[in-house]
Amino acid sequence: MTQQLFHLSLNDNRFPPCHYALKNPDGLLAIGGCLSVERLKNAYANGIFPWFNEHEPIMWWSPSQRGVIELNDFRVSRSLKKTQRKLRPVVTVNMAFSKVIKACREQRIDHEGTWINTDMLRAYQEAHQQGLAHSLEVWQDGELIGGLYGIMQSGVFCGESMFFHKSNASKLAMWALVNWLKRHNAYFIDCQLENPYLTSLGAKVISRDDFLTRLNTAAQFNVPDTMWLAQTLENIYD
């Protein structure tokens, strides 16, 4: 299959088929366009996500190998269980989206730089306001100690980023997310790219073709209206 880099217009939200994505750098499919909510909806529905640094053009990706977490394969270590018993955290959804995405940005700026640049920050905050992007928060004694955010418009939660202010707090957020998705009979978590941290939680790699097939199947899932209402999640670790 011929690889080709596409240049997107501002006015057309369509994307080219993912099989045109470059091999080097792996998965780069298109550049340009904008980060409107409608374009983001279309991108994620087709297995594509934006990823670029400050002062770079918008770049759209569909890597040849995709990291995913099967809900039943999530690994809960003894140390994580111990942390949960010690901290006894309160878990909420969509109660502090702006705080979560800003904390994700700040944590990465402090360590290795971040793709959560100012354009991405604005775009995902708008996506949250329109019911596309969601956050899950972990609290202890009223303090936000960890969380994550991502996109969900089908049976797949497309994870974007996570953070922690206390050890294992981001893992507590992921554990709660997995259980929340299970309660609603969702399909799996899209991790986009594999890394050792996600692998330790049970992530695996599947091919782009397999991912797109499964994404298409998950499109039949209707996200319940109540799933992402701002709320506290009771007994989420049971």
TIRO-727011 format. One record per residue (C-alpha): residue in one letter; x, y, z. Coordinates in Angstrom, 2 decimals. Each point is the difference from the previous one (the first is absolute). Last residue first. Layout:
BEGIN
+------+---------+---------+---------+
| type |      px |      py |      pz |
+------+---------+---------+---------+
|    A |       X |       Y |       Z |
...
+------+---------+---------+---------+
This chain:
BEGIN
+------+---------+---------+---------+
| type |      px |      py |      pz |
+------+---------+---------+---------+
|    D |  -15.25 |   -3.26 |   44.90 |
|    Y |    2.31 |    2.82 |   -1.10 |
|    I |   -2.80 |    2.27 |   -1.24 |
|    N |   -1.99 |   -0.25 |    3.22 |
|    E |   -1.80 |    3.25 |   -0.84 |
|    L |    1.12 |    2.12 |   -2.91 |
|    T |   -0.60 |    3.68 |    0.73 |
|    Q |   -1.81 |    1.90 |   -2.74 |
|    A |    0.21 |    2.41 |   -2.92 |
|    L |   -2.09 |   -1.73 |   -2.66 |
|    W |    2.20 |   -2.23 |   -2.11 |
|    M |   -1.93 |   -3.25 |    0.13 |
|    T |   -3.47 |    1.52 |    0.38 |
|    D |   -0.72 |    0.46 |   -3.70 |
|    P |    1.08 |   -3.57 |   -0.69 |
|    V |    2.65 |   -0.31 |   -2.74 |
|    N |   -1.62 |   -1.95 |   -2.84 |
|    F |    2.19 |   -2.83 |   -1.19 |
|    Q |   -0.32 |   -0.79 |   -3.72 |
|    A |    3.29 |    1.83 |   -0.64 |
|    A |    1.80 |   -2.74 |    1.95 |
|    T |   -0.07 |   -2.23 |   -3.07 |
|    N |    1.73 |    2.69 |   -2.08 |
|    L |    2.63 |    0.45 |    2.70 |
|    R |    0.59 |   -3.75 |   -0.01 |
|    T |    0.64 |   -0.01 |   -3.73 |
|    L |    2.15 |    3.12 |    0.29 |
|    F |    2.11 |   -1.60 |    2.74 |
|    D |    0.48 |   -3.22 |   -1.93 |
|    D |    1.12 |    1.93 |   -3.08 |
|    R |    2.33 |    2.18 |    2.08 |
|    S |    1.62 |   -3.07 |    1.50 |
|    I |   -0.30 |   -0.82 |    3.70 |
|    V |    2.29 |    0.85 |    2.90 |
|    K |   -0.66 |   -0.83 |    3.64 |
|    A |   -0.81 |    1.95 |    3.14 |
|    G |   -0.18 |   -1.90 |    3.29 |
|    L |    0.81 |    2.67 |    2.58 |
|    S |    3.75 |   -0.62 |   -0.22 |
|    T |   -0.33 |    0.40 |   -3.77 |
|    L |   -1.41 |    3.48 |    0.60 |
|    Y |    3.11 |    1.06 |    1.91 |
|    P |    2.34 |   -1.74 |   -2.43 |
|    N |   -1.41 |    1.92 |   -3.00 |
|    E |   -2.46 |   -0.88 |   -2.76 |
|    L |   -1.49 |    2.68 |   -2.22 |
|    Q |   -3.67 |    0.91 |   -0.55 |
|    C |   -1.21 |   -1.20 |    3.42 |
|    D |   -3.46 |   -0.92 |   -1.33 |
|    I |   -2.02 |   -1.46 |    2.88 |
|    F |   -2.39 |   -2.90 |   -0.59 |
|    Y |   -3.60 |   -1.01 |   -0.69 |
|    A |   -2.62 |    1.62 |    2.22 |
|    N |   -2.43 |   -2.10 |    2.02 |
|    H |   -1.08 |    2.98 |    2.14 |
|    R |    1.25 |   -1.37 |    3.31 |
|    K |    3.13 |   -1.16 |   -1.81 |
|    L |    0.76 |    3.56 |   -1.10 |
|    W |   -0.22 |    1.21 |    3.60 |
|    N |    2.22 |   -2.87 |    1.17 |
|    V |    2.66 |    0.86 |   -2.59 |
|    L |   -0.23 |    3.69 |    0.86 |
|    A |    0.43 |   -0.72 |    3.72 |
|    W |    3.14 |   -2.03 |   -0.71 |
|    M |    1.29 |    2.76 |   -2.27 |
|    A |   -0.51 |    2.64 |    2.69 |
|    L |    1.64 |   -2.19 |    2.64 |
|    K |    2.92 |   -0.44 |   -2.40 |
|    S |    0.24 |    3.80 |   -0.25 |
|    A |    0.06 |    0.18 |    3.82 |
|    N |    2.79 |   -2.60 |    0.25 |
|    S |    2.31 |    2.36 |    1.92 |
|    K |   -1.61 |    3.33 |    0.82 |
|    H |   -0.33 |    3.02 |   -2.28 |
|    F |   -0.86 |   -2.14 |   -2.99 |
|    F |   -0.77 |    0.67 |   -3.65 |
|    M |   -1.80 |   -1.50 |   -2.97 |
|    S |   -0.18 |    0.52 |   -3.77 |
|    E |   -2.02 |   -0.62 |   -3.13 |
|    G |   -1.98 |   -3.19 |    0.46 |
|    C |   -2.43 |   -0.92 |   -2.74 |
|    F |   -2.87 |   -1.73 |    1.81 |
|    V |   -1.56 |   -2.44 |   -2.44 |
|    G |   -3.67 |   -1.02 |   -0.08 |
|    S |   -0.90 |    3.13 |   -1.95 |
|    Q |    0.40 |    3.77 |    0.48 |
|    M |    2.67 |    0.01 |    2.68 |
|    I |    3.02 |    2.31 |   -0.01 |
|    G |    2.63 |    0.26 |    2.70 |
|    Y |    0.98 |    1.27 |    3.42 |
|    L |    1.95 |   -1.24 |    3.00 |
|    G |    0.30 |    0.59 |    3.70 |
|    G |    2.12 |    0.31 |    3.09 |
|    I |    0.39 |    1.66 |    3.40 |
|    L |   -2.79 |    2.59 |   -0.05 |
|    E |   -0.30 |    1.07 |    3.65 |
|    G |   -3.33 |   -0.14 |    1.84 |
|    D |    1.26 |   -2.46 |    2.61 |
|    Q |    1.31 |   -2.28 |   -2.72 |
|    W |   -1.29 |    0.38 |   -3.54 |
|    V |    0.27 |   -1.99 |   -3.22 |
|    E |   -1.55 |    1.56 |   -3.11 |
|    L |   -1.34 |   -1.45 |   -3.23 |
|    S |   -0.26 |    2.30 |   -2.98 |
|    H |   -2.10 |    0.08 |   -3.14 |
|    A |    0.23 |    1.27 |   -3.57 |
|    L |   -2.97 |   -0.14 |   -2.40 |
|    G |   -2.79 |    1.67 |    1.97 |
|    Q |    0.06 |    3.42 |   -1.68 |
|    Q |    1.68 |    1.72 |    2.95 |
|    H |    2.59 |   -2.78 |    0.03 |
|    A |    0.78 |    0.52 |   -3.68 |
|    E |    0.45 |    3.71 |    0.72 |
|    Q |    2.48 |   -0.86 |    2.76 |
|    Y |    1.60 |   -2.41 |   -2.44 |
|    A |    0.54 |    2.70 |   -2.62 |
|    R |    1.24 |    2.67 |    2.40 |
|    L |    2.66 |   -2.25 |    1.51 |
|    M |    0.97 |   -1.35 |   -3.41 |
|    D |    0.63 |    3.53 |   -1.27 |
|    T |    1.95 |    0.94 |    3.15 |
|    N |    2.27 |   -3.02 |   -0.27 |
|    I |   -0.80 |   -3.41 |    1.44 |
|    W |    2.79 |   -1.57 |   -2.10 |
|    T |    2.25 |    0.36 |    3.01 |
|    G |    3.56 |    0.55 |    1.16 |
|    E |    2.08 |   -2.64 |    1.72 |
|    H |   -0.29 |    0.33 |    3.77 |
|    D |   -1.48 |    3.31 |    1.18 |
|    I |   -1.93 |    0.52 |   -3.24 |
|    R |   -1.41 |   -3.49 |    0.45 |
|    Q |   -1.37 |    0.64 |    3.48 |
|    E |   -1.36 |    3.40 |   -1.01 |
|    R |   -1.98 |   -1.35 |   -2.94 |
|    C |   -1.58 |   -2.85 |    1.95 |
|    A |   -0.82 |    2.45 |    2.82 |
|    K |   -1.62 |    2.34 |   -2.53 |
|    I |   -2.08 |   -2.87 |   -1.40 |
|    V |   -1.13 |   -1.01 |    3.48 |
|    K |   -0.78 |    3.48 |    1.31 |
|    S |   -2.04 |    0.80 |   -3.10 |
|    F |   -1.99 |   -3.23 |    0.31 |
|    A |   -0.86 |    0.45 |    3.68 |
|    M |   -3.31 |   -1.70 |    0.79 |
|    N |   -0.22 |   -1.99 |   -3.21 |
|    V |    0.19 |   -3.33 |    1.81 |
|    T |    0.65 |   -0.48 |    3.70 |
|    V |    2.06 |   -2.33 |    2.18 |
|    V |    0.43 |    0.40 |    3.76 |
|    P |    3.21 |   -1.56 |    1.25 |
|    R |    0.42 |   -2.43 |    2.88 |
|    L |    3.71 |    0.91 |    0.20 |
|    K |    1.21 |   -3.10 |    1.85 |
|    R |   -2.43 |   -2.53 |   -1.47 |
|    Q |    0.61 |    1.33 |   -3.51 |
|    T |    3.76 |   -0.03 |    0.49 |
|    K |   -0.12 |   -3.60 |    1.21 |
|    K |   -2.03 |   -1.02 |   -3.03 |
|    L |    2.58 |    1.70 |   -2.19 |
|    S |    2.83 |   -1.79 |    1.81 |
|    R |   -1.76 |   -3.33 |   -0.47 |
|    S |   -0.14 |    0.63 |   -3.72 |
|    V |   -3.19 |    0.61 |   -1.95 |
|    R |    0.69 |   -0.99 |   -3.58 |
|    F |   -2.59 |    0.90 |   -2.65 |
|    D |   -0.64 |   -3.05 |   -2.17 |
|    N |   -3.78 |   -0.06 |    0.38 |
|    L |   -0.33 |    3.52 |   -1.37 |
|    E |    2.21 |   -0.70 |   -2.98 |
|    I |    2.59 |    2.76 |   -0.07 |
|    V |    1.15 |    1.19 |   -3.42 |
|    G |    3.24 |    1.15 |   -1.61 |
|    R |   -0.15 |    0.28 |   -3.79 |
|    Q |    2.58 |   -1.13 |   -2.53 |
|    S |   -0.02 |    1.52 |   -3.50 |
|    P |   -0.52 |    3.44 |    1.49 |
|    S |   -2.95 |    2.21 |   -1.04 |
|    W |    1.15 |    3.58 |    0.42 |
|    W |   -1.05 |    3.60 |   -0.73 |
|    M |    2.46 |    2.88 |    0.21 |
|    I |   -0.99 |    3.61 |    0.70 |
|    P |    2.86 |    2.22 |   -1.14 |
|    E |    2.85 |    0.50 |    2.48 |
|    H |    0.47 |    3.07 |    2.24 |
|    E |   -0.86 |   -2.00 |    3.15 |
|    N |    0.28 |   -3.73 |   -0.51 |
|    F |   -2.20 |   -2.39 |   -1.95 |
|    W |   -2.42 |   -2.88 |    0.49 |
|    P |   -3.47 |   -0.15 |   -1.47 |
|    F |   -1.89 |   -3.33 |   -0.05 |
|    I |   -1.31 |   -2.38 |   -2.66 |
|    G |   -1.94 |   -3.24 |    0.44 |
|    N |   -2.88 |    0.98 |   -2.26 |
|    A |   -2.50 |    1.00 |    2.68 |
|    Y |    2.86 |    1.79 |    1.74 |
|    A |    0.62 |    2.23 |   -3.01 |
|    N |   -3.65 |    0.68 |   -0.76 |
|    K |   -0.75 |    1.13 |    3.52 |
|    L |    3.17 |    2.10 |    0.06 |
|    R |   -1.04 |    1.70 |   -3.25 |
|    E |   -3.42 |    0.80 |    1.42 |
|    V |    1.55 |    1.34 |    3.20 |
|    S |    2.22 |    2.36 |   -1.96 |
|    L |    3.74 |   -0.64 |    0.14 |
|    C |    0.94 |    1.39 |   -3.40 |
|    G |    1.28 |   -1.10 |   -3.39 |
|    G |    3.69 |   -0.62 |   -0.40 |
|    I |    1.97 |   -3.20 |   -0.25 |
|    A |   -0.94 |   -3.51 |   -1.06 |
|    L |    0.72 |   -3.69 |    0.44 |
|    L |    3.02 |   -0.39 |    2.27 |
|    G |   -0.22 |   -3.61 |    1.18 |
|    D |    3.66 |   -0.92 |    0.19 |
|    P |    2.34 |    2.85 |   -0.72 |
|    N |    0.97 |   -1.67 |   -2.21 |
|    K |   -2.59 |   -2.59 |   -1.05 |
|    L |   -2.34 |    2.72 |   -1.19 |
|    A |   -3.77 |   -0.25 |    0.30 |
|    Y |   -1.86 |   -0.89 |   -3.23 |
|    H |   -1.67 |   -2.97 |    1.70 |
|    C |   -1.82 |    2.45 |    2.25 |
|    P |   -2.48 |    1.03 |   -2.68 |
|    P |    0.05 |    3.77 |   -0.67 |
|    F |   -1.71 |    2.29 |    2.48 |
|    R |   -3.15 |    2.08 |   -0.36 |
|    N |   -0.54 |    3.24 |    1.91 |
|    D |    0.07 |    2.26 |   -3.06 |
|    N |    0.11 |    3.77 |    0.65 |
|    L |    3.46 |    0.56 |    1.43 |
|    S |    1.70 |   -2.12 |   -2.63 |
|    L |    2.07 |   -3.07 |    0.72 |
|    H |    3.39 |   -0.76 |   -1.55 |
|    F |    0.48 |   -3.73 |   -0.59 |
|    L |    3.19 |   -2.01 |    0.38 |
|    Q |    0.03 |   -3.06 |   -2.24 |
|    Q |    0.92 |   -3.65 |    0.38 |
|    T |   -0.74 |   -2.33 |   -2.91 |
|    M |   -1.35 |   -3.42 |    0.97 |
+------+---------+---------+---------+
